[in-house]
Amino acid sequence: MNELVSGGESLVSLAAIALSALMALLAWFFVNRASVRASEQIRLLEALLEEQKRQNQLLRRLAERGADSPRQTAPDDDEQTSDLIHLVAER
C-alpha cells in the first residue's frame, strides 16, 4: 500500500516538474521573440537614420547651390491664380 501512495506523490512531482519546464520554455519563447523584434526595429531605425542623413546632406548641397544662383523674378498674376486652383481641395 505504501508503494501506491509514494508512487502517486512521485507522479505528481514529475507532473509539476514537467509543467514548470513547459512554463519556462513558454516564457523563454516570448522573451526571445520580443528581443528579436526589438533588434529588428533597431536595425530599421538605424537604416532610416542613415537615409535621413543622406537626404539632409543632399538638401544642404541643393540649398548652397540655390543660394549661389541669382534670384528669379516673380511669376505673373495669371500664373499664380492658376497655381492656386491646384492647391484647393476638391470635394
Residue, then its C-alpha position, 0 to 999 in steps of 0.5 A: m500500500n505504501e508503494l501506491v501512495s509514494g508512487g502517486e506523490s512521485l507522479v505528481s512531482l514529475a507532473a509539476i516538474a514537467l509543467s514548470a519546464l513547459m512554463a519556462l520554455l513558454a516564457w523563454f519563447f516570448v522573451n526571445r521573440a520580443s528581443v528579436r523584434a526589438s533588434e529588428q526595429i533597431r536595425l530599421l531605425e538605424a537604416l532610416l537614420e542613415e537615409q535621413k542623413r543622406q537626404n539632409q546632406l543632399l538638401r544642404r548641397l541643393a540649398e548652397r547651390g540655390a543660394d549661389s544662383p541669382r534670384q528669379t523674378a516673380p511669376d505673373d498674376d495669371e500664373q499664380t491664380s492658376d497655381l492656386i486652383h491646384l492647391v484647393a481641395e476638391r470635394 
